[in-house]
């Protein structure tokens, strides 16, 4: 059985490079209509990051889904993210999409993402328009995660589940789709090398260290939008 590397302070892992040489997604590609069209046109494609769960065989894979909720603000689309509660067993304190493990009652990943989003942050599905999915991402905790991309009508009020979520916040999608903010990190653990991305966002009161699976799935979204 392989030992699973747990990175508890990712912000302290050295940055090896920044992708400032790559172009940002043009503003005209970051509209609701453009995203609808791009996701509808891409039925199958190979992501840049498929995950790192295959390196650790000590857990049975489990299905999961997350919502990639893009709020339609007047100033442009923004991504609604959560900071997970510190007492959780998996990914405690990390920046994540709302979502979680698939349940037998769910009719596919869209149902899982919508149910989990409503349970975690109280975002009603009647304000959500699902526009597509990204390829499955395999996490080091053995979850096979389907990212479900959706547009969110503003004017909602969130009700956070304090056991699951410490806070929710928004980041401009244009910031996340600019590789000048994509940083590469490398750390060694038990003789093996692990790499991950980060996209730190400075909010009004604190910095949010977006990294790991969340950053990797956002990078896959970047590659999708640049492919069109």
C-alpha positions as CSV (number, residue, x, y, z in Angstrom):
1,X,0.0,0.0,0.0
2,X,1.4,3.4,-1.0
3,X,1.5,6.2,1.5
4,X,-0.6,9.2,0.4
5,X,1.2,12.5,0.5
6,X,-0.8,15.1,2.5
7,X,0.2,18.7,1.8
8,X,-0.9,20.7,4.9
9,X,0.7,24.0,4.0
10,X,0.7,24.3,0.2
11,X,1.4,28.0,0.3
12,X,4.8,27.3,1.7
13,X,5.8,25.0,-1.2
14,X,8.3,26.8,-3.5
15,X,7.0,28.2,-6.8
16,X,9.0,26.7,-9.7
17,X,7.4,28.7,-12.5
18,X,4.6,31.1,-13.5
19,X,2.7,30.8,-16.8
20,X,2.8,34.4,-17.7
21,X,4.0,33.5,-21.2
22,X,0.6,32.0,-22.0
23,X,-2.2,34.2,-23.3
24,X,-5.3,35.0,-21.2
25,X,-8.7,33.9,-22.4
26,X,-10.1,36.9,-24.4
27,X,-12.9,38.9,-22.7
28,X,-15.3,38.0,-25.6
29,X,-14.9,34.3,-24.7
30,X,-15.8,34.9,-21.1
31,X,-19.5,35.8,-21.6
32,X,-22.4,33.5,-20.9
33,X,-23.2,33.0,-24.5
34,X,-19.6,32.2,-25.4
35,X,-19.3,29.6,-22.7
36,X,-22.6,28.0,-23.6
37,X,-21.4,27.6,-27.2
38,X,-17.9,26.4,-26.3
39,X,-19.1,23.8,-23.9
40,X,-21.8,22.6,-26.3
41,X,-19.3,22.2,-29.1
42,X,-16.8,20.1,-27.2
43,X,-18.2,16.7,-26.7
44,X,-14.9,14.9,-25.9
45,X,-11.4,16.2,-25.3
46,X,-8.3,15.5,-23.4
47,X,-7.7,17.7,-20.3
48,X,-4.3,19.0,-19.3
49,X,-4.7,17.6,-15.8
50,X,-6.5,14.3,-15.3
51,X,-5.6,14.1,-11.6
52,X,-3.2,12.3,-9.4
53,X,-5.4,9.8,-7.7
54,X,-4.0,6.9,-9.7
55,X,-0.7,7.1,-7.8
56,X,-2.4,5.9,-4.6
57,X,-4.1,2.6,-4.4
58,X,-5.2,2.4,-0.8
59,X,-8.8,3.5,-1.3
60,X,-11.7,2.3,-3.4
61,X,-12.6,5.0,-6.0
62,X,-15.8,6.9,-5.3
63,X,-17.9,9.0,-7.6
64,X,-18.3,12.7,-6.9
65,X,-19.4,15.9,-8.6
66,X,-18.8,19.6,-8.1
67,X,-20.5,22.7,-9.4
68,X,-18.5,25.3,-11.2
69,X,-20.9,28.2,-10.5
70,X,-20.4,31.2,-12.7
71,X,-22.4,34.2,-11.4
72,X,-23.6,36.6,-14.0
73,X,-22.5,39.9,-12.5
74,X,-22.8,43.2,-14.3
75,X,-19.0,43.6,-14.5
76,X,-18.6,40.0,-15.9
77,X,-18.7,36.4,-14.8
78,X,-17.4,35.5,-11.4
79,X,-16.7,32.1,-9.9
80,X,-18.4,31.2,-6.6
81,X,-16.1,29.2,-4.4
82,X,-16.1,27.9,-0.9
83,X,-13.6,27.5,1.9
84,X,-14.1,24.1,3.5
85,X,-14.6,23.8,7.3
86,X,-11.5,23.0,9.3
87,X,-12.9,19.9,10.9
88,X,-13.6,17.9,7.7
89,X,-11.8,14.7,7.1
90,X,-11.0,15.4,3.5
91,X,-9.6,18.7,2.2
92,X,-10.2,20.6,5.4
93,X,-9.8,24.4,5.1
94,X,-9.1,24.2,1.3
95,X,-10.7,26.3,-1.4
96,X,-13.2,24.2,-3.3
97,X,-16.1,24.1,-5.6
98,X,-19.4,23.3,-3.9
99,X,-20.1,19.6,-4.3
100,X,-19.3,16.1,-3.0
101,X,-19.8,12.4,-3.0
102,X,-22.4,10.9,-5.3
103,X,-25.4,9.2,-3.5
104,X,-27.6,6.4,-4.8
105,X,-30.5,8.8,-5.1
106,X,-28.6,10.9,-7.6
107,X,-29.4,10.5,-11.3
108,X,-25.9,11.3,-12.5
109,X,-23.2,13.9,-11.8
110,X,-25.5,16.9,-12.5
111,X,-27.9,15.8,-9.9
112,X,-25.1,15.2,-7.4
113,X,-23.6,18.7,-8.0
114,X,-27.0,20.4,-7.7
115,X,-28.0,18.5,-4.5
116,X,-24.6,19.0,-2.8
117,X,-24.6,22.7,-3.7
118,X,-28.0,23.3,-2.2
119,X,-27.0,21.3,0.9
120,X,-23.6,23.0,1.4
121,X,-24.4,26.7,0.6
122,X,-28.1,26.9,0.1
123,X,-28.0,28.0,-3.6
124,X,-31.3,27.0,-5.1
125,X,-31.3,25.1,-8.3
126,X,-33.9,27.4,-9.8
127,X,-31.2,30.0,-10.2
128,X,-28.7,27.6,-11.8
129,X,-28.4,26.9,-15.6
130,X,-26.2,23.9,-16.3
131,X,-24.3,24.4,-19.5
132,X,-21.8,21.5,-19.6
133,X,-19.3,19.3,-17.9
134,X,-15.5,19.0,-17.8
135,X,-13.6,15.7,-17.9
136,X,-13.5,13.6,-14.7
137,X,-10.7,14.6,-12.3
138,X,-9.2,11.9,-10.0
139,X,-8.1,13.2,-6.6
140,X,-5.5,11.9,-4.2
141,X,-8.4,11.0,-1.9
142,X,-9.7,8.6,-4.6
143,X,-12.7,10.6,-5.7
144,X,-13.6,10.6,-9.4
145,X,-14.9,14.1,-9.7
146,X,-17.1,15.4,-12.5
147,X,-17.0,19.2,-12.7
148,X,-20.5,20.6,-13.8
149,X,-20.3,24.1,-15.3
150,X,-23.2,26.3,-14.7
151,X,-24.4,29.9,-14.9
152,X,-26.0,31.4,-11.8
153,X,-28.6,34.2,-11.8
154,X,-27.6,36.9,-9.3
155,X,-29.8,38.0,-6.4
156,X,-29.5,34.8,-4.4
157,X,-29.0,34.5,-0.7
158,X,-26.7,31.8,0.6
159,X,-27.2,29.7,3.7
160,X,-23.9,27.9,4.6
161,X,-23.8,24.5,6.3
162,X,-21.3,25.3,9.0
163,X,-20.2,21.7,9.3
164,X,-19.2,21.7,5.6
165,X,-18.4,25.3,4.7
166,X,-16.5,28.0,6.5
167,X,-17.3,30.7,4.0
168,X,-18.2,31.4,0.3
169,X,-16.7,34.1,-1.9
170,X,-16.4,35.1,-5.6
171,X,-13.4,35.5,-7.8
172,X,-13.6,37.2,-11.3
173,X,-13.4,34.5,-13.9
174,X,-11.1,36.7,-16.0
175,X,-8.5,36.6,-13.2
176,X,-8.6,32.8,-13.1
177,X,-8.5,32.5,-16.9
178,X,-5.2,34.5,-17.1
179,X,-2.2,32.1,-16.8
180,X,-0.1,35.0,-15.4
181,X,-1.8,34.0,-12.2
182,X,-1.1,30.2,-12.6
183,X,1.8,29.1,-10.5
184,X,3.5,25.7,-10.5
185,X,4.8,24.1,-7.3
186,X,6.9,20.9,-6.7
187,X,7.2,19.1,-3.4
188,X,9.0,15.7,-2.6
189,X,7.4,13.2,-0.3
190,X,8.8,9.7,0.6
191,X,11.1,9.9,-2.4
192,X,8.4,10.8,-4.9
193,X,7.7,14.1,-6.5
194,X,4.3,15.8,-6.5
195,X,3.4,18.8,-8.6
196,X,0.4,21.1,-8.2
197,X,-0.9,24.5,-9.5
198,X,-2.0,27.5,-7.4
199,X,-4.0,30.6,-8.3
200,X,-3.9,32.8,-5.2
201,X,-6.6,35.5,-5.1
202,X,-6.4,38.5,-2.9
203,X,-9.8,39.3,-1.6
204,X,-10.9,42.5,0.3
205,X,-9.8,41.1,3.6
206,X,-7.6,38.1,3.0
207,X,-5.8,36.0,0.4
208,X,-7.5,32.8,-0.7
209,X,-5.0,30.1,-1.8
210,X,-6.7,28.3,-4.6
211,X,-4.7,25.2,-5.4
212,X,-4.6,21.4,-6.0
213,X,-7.7,19.8,-7.6
214,X,-9.6,23.1,-7.7
215,X,-6.8,24.9,-9.6
216,X,-6.3,21.9,-11.9
217,X,-9.9,21.8,-12.9
218,X,-9.9,25.6,-13.6
219,X,-6.8,25.1,-15.7
220,X,-8.7,22.4,-17.7
221,X,-11.4,25.0,-18.2
222,X,-8.8,27.5,-19.4
223,X,-7.5,24.9,-22.0
224,X,-11.1,24.3,-23.2
225,X,-11.8,27.9,-23.7
226,X,-8.5,28.5,-25.5
227,X,-9.1,25.5,-27.8
228,X,-12.0,27.2,-29.6
